[in-house]
Amino acid sequence: MSAATAMAGDVPGAAPQTGPLAQPSIGTFVRLRWAITIATLRRSVWQLVGFIITAIVGTGCIVGALIGGIALGVQSDPLVGVVLRIAMPIAGAFAILLAVLIQLMIVGENSTMTPDNFAIYGIGDRRLTTGLVAAGLAGPAALTFLLCLLAFTPAYARFGAAAVIASVASTFAVIVTAMLCSKAMLSLFGVIVRSQAGKNLFYVVMMVVIILLAEAPGMTMATLDTAGAAIDVRHMVRAADVVGWTPLGAPFMLPFDVADGAWGAFTAHLLIVVAACAVCWWLTMWSLRYARTHNAAVSGGKAEKGLGMFARTSDSPSGAVAARLLCMLRRDPRQSVMFVMPLLVVLIFAFMGRRVGDWYVWVGMIVSCTMFALNAANGLGYDGRGFAMDVICGTPAIDDRRGRARAYMLVATVSIVVLFAISMACSGFWRTPSGWLLGLTLGVCGWSWTLATIGVAEAMNPVFLYPTPSLEKPFSTPQGRGAAQMFIPLLQMLLFVAVMIPTIGIVIGLAFGGALDRWYPVLIPVALANGAGVLWLGTWLGAKLLERRKLKVLATLDGFAALQQ
């Protein structure tokens, strides 16, 4: 048993805590939560600006919820009440689920209010869990959502005063349920996913799930008939009732139960909420005690036999750079997830193509081809202090650029071949020779676009760097340089499009001339020349810039590393 566990107040047989080891009150955690927030705002101007902008947006959401609630509450159309009864449990449960998943993606807690940071103070598990939950409920995000839901309560006025009162109780039940579910999932994450490899896989899977959930409404609409399929309201009401009997949907059903006078259903829904909160509370407590009484798992890394990737690349400086980058891409979830997203995009476009047309999947492939170089455009930022090894070894800048370009070209080419096969199968182009020719043209254009974006990335990343998340929290937002984190990726995307203007110009010219359907194969050599030319030019220009800015880049990366701590 660890020393922290022996100091905890709820350990059987432990002496009463007195003096500096006395158990803090719940209010102490809440005050600490706000003290940390205020101190952060005082220390960073960008944090203060971001907080002000967030506060303005939050205030707008609260005002919008109030206006919407009043507007719905005065409506006399019965259909409004039916829509409200359908939308609240389905949309509410979906919002809670998405919030919990996003919390998991960013490891939901900030750098200070985590159980690990309180281990040395000997705070009992029960008191620590209660305090952290209370601190979360008193945080800016929870208070904003609470006020939004409270402002929306006038929407239930059409159901009677009792329903409005029940909606107020429902609001608090929603916030508490969401917070406890989030804490329970975060705690279980820390217990179940112990190794770094497991965390990396978890992050990638969670990103895939979040993307699919975000696209679920559009994909659902794509299943409707293009002529306009009528949605059976009875089926929607039945679906809302089913969701209402789940732990995430039950809190939203309380006002409707009161409005219907269904006190049995009201009691059952309330018991579901209480049971869900109790289970989440128990899971949080169990996970905290388990983490305190068990040693942390080792990294679980798998030893590589021989030289690994270095044996598969050329014996040259550029080959060593390419091998190092490929090893990092395989182990870095911040970047590896970007090679999963193109596959998701193509599959989503293929699914939505059932409504638009079989050709729609190729739009998804072309869009995906611009995504492979997004990480490469900030490749030095992802390298961090590891780039110092290249500088110390005296690696020529041109070899660094060539090695990086080679690694990204290898990964992107293999991925595009897979996307091409999926697009051919989903579009049905494989059935005819003309379909093969059109598919080959689109595939070559997409691959050439990827080559061009890699060239742009190699020219950009020695100059335009921005902070990246740490490996411990791959999808969190690092502090500082918020403007750069938003502006530079936008600039990258604009340049990705701009460098393909020659190919795009040929497409537009053929389309206006009415010859695109006959002369589209001419795009194959045009796109290849465009992509290869931009790749060569970007690699050469990037080498020149990197040679001049090596020491400046090292100093910048050192500052970024400080932001991750």
C-alpha positions in Angstrom: 0.0 0.0 0.0 1.3 3.4 -1.0 2.1 6.2 1.5 -0.7 8.3 -0.1 -3.2 5.5 0.7 -2.0 5.2 4.2 -2.6 8.9 4.7 -6.1 8.8 3.3 -8.9 9.5 5.7 -11.1 6.6 4.8 -8.4 3.9 5.3 -9.7 1.5 8.1 -7.8 1.9 11.2 -6.1 5.2 10.2 -5.7 7.8 12.9 -8.0 10.9 12.7 -6.5 13.6 10.5 -5.4 16.8 12.3 -3.3 19.8 11.5 -1.9 20.1 8.0 -3.4 16.6 7.1 -7.0 17.5 8.0 -9.5 16.8 5.3 -10.3 19.9 3.2 -13.8 21.1 2.8 -15.7 20.8 -0.5 -15.6 24.6 -0.7 -11.8 24.5 -0.7 -11.8 22.5 -4.0 -14.2 25.0 -5.5 -12.2 28.0 -4.4 -9.0 26.3 -5.6 -10.6 25.7 -9.0 -11.4 29.4 -9.5 -8.1 30.5 -8.0 -6.2 28.5 -10.6 -8.4 29.9 -13.4 -7.8 33.5 -12.3 -4.1 32.9 -11.9 -3.9 31.5 -15.4 -5.7 34.5 -16.8 -3.4 36.9 -15.0 -0.3 35.1 -16.3 -1.2 34.8 -20.0 -2.7 37.6 -22.1 -3.8 35.1 -24.7 -5.6 33.1 -22.1 -7.4 36.2 -20.9 -8.4 37.1 -24.5 -9.6 33.6 -25.1 -11.6 33.6 -21.9 -13.3 36.9 -22.8 -14.2 35.6 -26.2 -15.5 32.4 -24.7 -17.5 34.4 -22.1 -19.1 36.4 -24.9 -20.0 33.3 -26.9 -21.4 31.7 -23.7 -23.5 34.8 -22.9 -24.8 34.7 -26.5 -25.8 31.0 -26.1 -27.6 31.8 -22.8 -29.5 34.7 -24.4 -30.3 32.6 -27.5 -31.6 29.8 -25.3 -33.8 32.2 -23.4 -35.3 33.7 -26.6 -35.8 30.3 -28.1 -37.5 29.0 -24.9 -39.8 32.0 -24.7 -40.7 31.7 -28.4 -41.5 28.0 -28.1 -43.4 28.4 -24.8 -45.9 30.8 -26.4 -46.7 28.6 -29.4 -50.1 27.0 -29.4 -49.4 24.6 -32.3 -49.5 21.0 -30.9 -46.8 20.0 -33.3 -44.3 22.2 -31.4 -44.9 20.2 -28.3 -44.4 16.9 -30.2 -41.2 18.2 -31.8 -39.9 19.3 -28.3 -40.8 15.9 -26.9 -38.8 14.2 -29.7 -35.8 16.6 -29.8 -35.0 17.0 -26.1 -34.2 13.4 -25.2 -32.5 12.5 -28.5 -30.4 15.7 -28.9 -29.7 15.9 -25.1 -28.4 12.3 -24.9 -26.4 12.8 -28.0 -24.9 16.0 -26.6 -23.9 14.4 -23.3 -22.3 11.4 -25.1 -20.4 13.7 -27.4 -19.2 15.8 -24.4 -18.0 12.8 -22.6 -16.1 11.5 -25.6 -14.5 14.9 -26.2 -13.5 14.9 -22.5 -11.8 11.6 -23.0 -10.0 12.8 -26.1 -8.4 15.7 -24.3 -8.1 13.7 -21.1 -10.8 16.1 -19.9 -9.1 17.4 -16.8 -6.7 20.4 -16.7 -3.1 20.1 -15.6 -3.8 20.8 -11.9 -7.2 19.5 -10.8 -6.4 15.9 -11.2 -6.4 13.2 -8.5 -2.6 12.5 -9.0 -1.7 16.0 -8.0 -3.5 15.6 -4.6 -1.9 12.2 -3.8 0.7 13.7 -1.4 -1.9 15.5 0.7 -3.5 12.3 2.2 -7.0 13.3 1.2 -9.5 10.4 1.5 -10.9 8.9 -1.6 -14.5 9.9 -0.8 -13.6 13.5 0.0 -11.3 13.9 -3.0 -13.9 12.5 -5.4 -16.6 14.8 -4.0 -14.3 17.8 -4.1 -13.2 17.2 -7.7 -16.8 16.7 -8.8 -17.9 19.8 -7.0 -15.1 21.8 -8.6 -16.1 20.5 -12.0 -19.7 21.5 -11.4 -18.6 25.0 -10.4 -16.4 25.4 -13.4 -17.2 27.9 -16.2 -18.2 25.3 -18.7 -20.7 23.5 -16.4 -22.1 26.8 -15.2 -22.6 28.0 -18.8 -24.5 24.9 -19.8 -26.5 25.0 -16.6 -27.6 28.6 -17.3 -28.4 27.7 -20.9 -30.7 24.9 -19.8 -32.3 27.1 -17.2 -32.9 29.8 -19.7 -34.6 27.3 -22.0 -37.2 26.3 -19.3 -39.9 28.7 -20.6 -40.3 26.4 -23.5 -42.2 24.0 -21.2 -44.7 26.7 -20.2 -47.1 25.2 -22.8 -47.2 22.0 -20.7 -48.1 23.8 -17.4 -46.4 25.3 -14.3 -45.6 21.8 -12.9 -43.7 20.9 -16.1 -41.6 24.1 -15.8 -40.7 23.3 -12.2 -39.8 19.7 -13.3 -37.7 21.1 -16.1 -35.7 23.1 -13.5 -35.0 19.9 -11.6 -34.3 18.1 -14.9 -31.6 20.8 -15.7 -29.7 20.1 -12.5 -30.1 16.3 -13.1 -28.6 16.7 -16.6 -25.6 18.6 -15.4 -24.8 16.2 -12.5 -25.3 13.1 -14.7 -23.0 14.5 -17.4 -20.3 15.4 -14.9 -20.4 12.1 -13.1 -20.4 10.1 -16.4 -17.4 12.2 -17.5 -15.5 11.6 -14.3 -16.3 7.9 -14.3 -15.1 7.4 -17.9 -12.0 9.5 -17.3 -11.2 7.4 -14.2 -11.8 4.1 -16.0 -9.6 5.3 -18.9 -6.7 5.8 -16.4 -7.2 2.3 -15.0 -7.9 0.3 -18.2 -5.5 2.0 -20.7 -2.2 1.7 -18.8 0.5 1.5 -21.5 1.5 4.2 -23.9 0.7 2.0 -26.9 -2.8 1.4 -25.5 -3.3 5.1 -25.0 -2.2 5.8 -28.6 -4.7 3.2 -30.0 -7.4 4.6 -27.7 -7.0 8.1 -29.0 -7.2 7.0 -32.6 -10.3 5.0 -32.0 -11.9 7.8 -30.1 -11.2 10.2 -32.9 -12.9 7.9 -35.3 -15.9 7.5 -33.1 -16.3 11.3 -32.7 -16.0 11.9 -36.4 -18.7 9.3 -37.1 -20.9 10.8 -34.4 -20.5 14.2 -35.9 -21.4 13.0 -39.3 -24.3 10.8 -38.1 -27.0 13.4 -38.8 -25.9 14.0 -42.4 -25.4 10.3 -43.0 -28.9 9.6 -41.6 -30.4 12.2 -43.9 -28.6 10.6 -46.8 -30.6 7.4 -46.3 -33.8 9.2 -47.1 -35.3 9.0 -50.6 -34.2 11.8 -52.9 -37.8 12.4 -53.8 -38.5 13.4 -50.3 -39.3 10.6 -47.8 -41.8 11.4 -45.2 -40.7 10.7 -41.6 -43.3 8.9 -39.5 -43.8 11.1 -36.4 -44.9 8.0 -34.5 -41.6 6.3 -35.1 -39.7 9.4 -34.0 -41.7 9.6 -30.8 -41.1 5.9 -30.2 -37.4 6.4 -30.7 -37.4 9.4 -28.3 -39.1 7.2 -25.7 -36.5 4.5 -26.1 -33.7 7.0 -25.7 -35.6 8.4 -22.7 -35.2 5.1 -20.9 -31.4 5.3 -21.1 -29.3 6.9 -18.4 -28.4 9.8 -20.7 -31.9 10.5 -21.9 -33.9 9.9 -18.7 -33.2 13.4 -17.2 -34.8 15.1 -20.2 -38.1 13.1 -19.8 -39.0 14.4 -16.4 -40.9 17.5 -17.6 -42.9 15.5 -20.1 -43.8 12.8 -17.5 -45.1 15.6 -15.2 -47.1 17.2 -18.1 -48.7 13.8 -18.9 -49.4 13.1 -15.2 -47.4 9.9 -15.6 -46.1 9.8 -12.1 -45.0 6.1 -12.4 -42.9 6.9 -15.4 -41.6 10.0 -13.6 -40.5 7.9 -10.7 -38.9 5.3 -13.0 -37.0 7.9 -14.9 -35.8 9.6 -11.7 -34.6 6.2 -10.4 -32.7 5.6 -13.6 -30.9 9.0 -13.1 -30.1 8.3 -9.5 -28.9 4.8 -10.3 -26.7 6.0 -13.1 -25.2 8.7 -10.9 -24.6 6.2 -8.1 -22.9 3.7 -10.5 -20.7 6.5 -12.0 -19.8 7.6 -8.4 -18.8 4.1 -7.4 -16.8 3.6 -10.6 -14.9 6.9 -9.9 -14.2 5.8 -6.3 -13.1 2.3 -7.3 -10.8 3.7 -10.1 -9.2 6.2 -7.7 -8.6 3.5 -5.1 -7.3 1.1 -7.7 -4.8 3.7 -9.0 -3.6 4.4 -5.5 -3.0 0.8 -4.6 -1.5 -0.5 -7.8 1.7 0.4 -9.4 1.6 2.1 -12.8 2.1 -0.2 -15.7 5.3 0.1 -17.8 5.2 1.6 -21.2 4.6 -1.8 -22.8 6.8 -1.0 -25.7 7.7 -3.7 -28.1 11.4 -4.1 -28.8 12.4 -3.9 -32.4 14.6 -6.6 -33.8 17.6 -5.4 -35.7 17.6 -1.9 -37.1 13.9 -1.8 -37.8 12.8 0.9 -40.2 16.4 2.0 -40.6 17.3 -1.3 -42.3 14.5 -0.6 -44.9 15.7 2.8 -46.1 18.8 3.8 -47.9 22.1 4.1 -46.1 22.2 7.9 -46.4 21.4 11.0 -44.3 18.0 11.4 -46.1 17.3 7.7 -45.6 18.0 8.1 -41.8 15.7 11.1 -41.6 13.0 9.2 -43.5 13.4 6.1 -41.2 13.2 8.3 -38.0 10.1 10.0 -39.3 8.4 6.8 -40.2 9.1 5.4 -36.7 7.6 8.5 -35.1 4.5 8.5 -37.4 3.8 4.9 -36.2 4.0 5.8 -32.5 2.6 9.3 -32.5 -1.2 9.4 -32.3 -1.2 13.2 -33.0 -0.1 12.4 -36.5 -1.2 8.8 -37.2 -4.8 9.8 -36.8 -4.5 12.1 -39.8 -3.8 9.0 -41.9 -7.0 7.4 -40.7 -9.2 10.4 -41.4 -8.9 10.2 -45.3 -10.3 6.7 -45.1 -13.2 7.9 -43.0 -13.9 10.8 -45.4 -14.0 8.5 -48.4 -16.3 6.0 -46.6 -18.6 8.9 -45.5 -18.8 10.3 -49.0 -19.5 6.8 -50.4 -22.3 6.4 -48.0 -23.8 9.8 -48.8 -23.3 9.1 -52.5 -26.2 6.7 -52.3 -28.4 9.8 -52.4 -26.3 12.1 -54.6 -24.7 9.6 -57.0 -22.0 7.0 -57.3 -19.5 9.5 -58.5 -19.7 11.4 -55.2 -17.1 9.0 -53.6 -14.4 10.5 -55.9 -15.1 13.9 -54.4 -14.2 12.4 -51.0 -11.0 10.9 -52.4 -9.9 14.2 -53.9 -10.6 16.0 -50.6 -8.8 13.3 -48.7 -5.6 13.8 -50.8 -5.2 17.3 -49.4 -5.1 15.9 -45.8 -2.0 13.8 -45.9 0.4 16.8 -45.7 -1.4 18.7 -42.9 0.9 17.3 -40.3 3.9 17.6 -42.6 3.3 21.4 -42.8 4.1 21.6 -39.1 6.5 18.6 -39.1 9.2 20.4 -37.1 6.6 21.4 -34.5 5.7 17.7 -34.0 9.4 16.8 -33.9 9.9 19.2 -31.0 13.3 19.0 -29.3 14.0 15.9 -31.3 15.0 18.1 -34.2 18.1 19.1 -32.2 19.5 15.6 -33.0 19.5 16.5 -36.7 21.3 19.8 -36.0 23.9 18.2 -33.7 24.6 15.5 -36.3 25.1 18.2 -39.0 22.5 16.8 -41.3 22.4 18.9 -44.4 19.1 20.7 -44.8 18.5 19.3 -48.3 18.8 15.8 -46.9 16.4 16.6 -44.1 13.8 17.9 -46.6 14.2 15.0 -49.0 14.0 12.4 -46.1 10.8 14.0 -44.8 9.3 14.2 -48.3 10.2 10.6 -49.0 8.5 9.4 -45.7 5.3 11.3 -46.3 5.2 10.2 -50.0 5.5 6.6 -49.0 2.7 6.7 -46.5 0.5 8.8 -48.7 1.0 6.6 -51.8 0.1 3.4 -50.0 -3.0 5.1 -48.5 -4.1 6.6 -51.8 -3.9 3.2 -53.5 -6.3 1.9 -50.8 -8.6 4.9 -51.3 -8.5 4.4 -55.1 -9.6 0.7 -54.8 -12.4 1.7 -52.4 -13.6 4.5 -54.8 -13.5 2.2 -57.8 -15.5 -0.4 -56.0 -18.1 2.0 -54.6 -18.6 4.0 -57.8 -18.8 1.0 -60.1 -16.2 2.4 -62.5 -14.4 -1.0 -62.6 -17.2 -2.4 -64.8 -16.2 -0.6 -68.0 -12.9 0.4 -69.7 -14.1 4.1 -69.8 -14.8 3.9 -66.1 -11.2 2.6 -65.5 -9.8 5.5 -67.5 -11.9 8.1 -65.7 -11.0 6.5 -62.3 -7.3 6.4 -63.2 -7.4 10.0 -64.2 -9.1 11.0 -60.9 -6.7 8.9 -58.9 -3.6 10.3 -60.6 -4.9 13.9 -60.1 -5.5 13.1 -56.4 -2.0 11.6 -56.0 -0.4 14.6 -57.8 -2.3 16.9 -55.5 -0.8 15.1 -52.6 2.7 15.5 -54.0 2.1 19.2 -54.4 0.9 19.6 -50.8 4.0 17.8 -49.5 6.1 20.3 -51.4 4.2 23.2 -49.9 4.6 21.6 -46.4 8.4 21.2 -46.8 8.7 24.9 -47.7 6.4 26.1 -44.9 7.4 24.2 -41.8 10.9 25.9 -41.3 9.1 29.3 -41.2 5.5 28.8 -40.0 5.5 26.8 -36.8 2.9 26.6 -34.1 2.6 24.7 -30.8 1.5 21.1 -30.8 -0.1 19.1 -28.0 2.1 16.9 -25.9 2.3 13.1 -26.5 0.6 12.6 -23.1 -2.5 14.5 -24.3 -2.4 14.2 -28.1 -5.7 16.0 -28.7 -5.6 18.7 -26.0 -5.0 22.3 -26.8 -1.6 23.7 -25.8 -1.5 27.0 -24.1 -0.4 30.1 -25.9 -0.1 31.1 -29.6 -3.8 30.6 -30.1 -3.9 32.9 -33.1 -1.1 31.0 -34.8 -2.9 27.7 -34.1 -5.9 29.0 -36.0 -4.3 31.1 -38.8 -1.4 28.9 -40.0 -3.5 25.7 -40.8 -5.9 28.0 -42.7 -3.0 29.4 -44.7 -1.8 25.9 -45.4 -5.1 24.9 -46.9 -5.2 28.0 -49.1 -1.7 27.3 -50.4 -2.6 23.6 -51.0 -5.3 24.8 -53.4 -3.3 27.6 -54.9 -0.4 25.4 -56.1 -2.8 23.3 -58.2 -4.1 26.3 -60.1 -2.5 25.1 -63.4 -4.4 21.8 -63.2 -7.6 23.5 -62.1 -7.3 26.0 -64.9 -7.1 23.2 -67.5 -10.2 21.6 -66.0 -12.1 24.9 -66.1 -10.9 25.5 -69.7 -12.0 22.1 -70.9 -15.3 22.4 -69.1 -16.2 25.8 -70.7 -15.1 24.5 -74.1 -17.4 21.5 -73.8 -14.5 19.1 -74.2 -14.0 17.8 -70.7 -15.9 14.6 -71.3 -13.6 13.7 -74.2 -10.2 15.2 -73.3 -10.1 14.6 -69.6 -7.2 12.1 -69.9 -4.9 15.0 -70.7 -5.2 15.9 -67.0 -2.9 12.9 -66.2 0.4 14.4 -67.5 -0.7 17.9 -66.5 -1.4 16.9 -62.9 1.8 14.8 -62.7 3.9 17.7 -63.9 2.1 20.1 -61.6 2.5 17.9 -58.5 6.1 16.8 -59.2 7.2 20.4 -60.0 5.7 21.8 -56.8 7.3 19.0 -54.8 10.7 19.6 -56.2 10.4 23.4 -55.8 9.1 23.1 -52.2 11.8 20.7 -51.2 14.5 23.0 -52.6 13.1 26.1 -51.1 12.5 24.4 -47.8 16.1 23.4 -47.6 17.3 26.9 -48.3 15.1 28.3 -45.6 16.0 25.6 -43.0 19.7 26.1 -43.6 19.3 29.8 -42.7 16.9 29.3 -39.8 18.2 26.2 -37.9 19.1 27.9 -34.7 15.9 30.0 -34.8 13.8 26.9 -35.3 15.6 25.2 -32.3 14.8 28.2 -30.1 11.2 28.2 -31.2 10.8 24.5 -30.5 12.3 24.9 -27.1 9.6 27.5 -26.3 6.9 25.2 -27.6 8.1 22.5 -25.3 7.7 24.8 -22.3 4.1 25.4 -23.3 3.4 21.6 -23.1 4.5 21.3 -19.5 
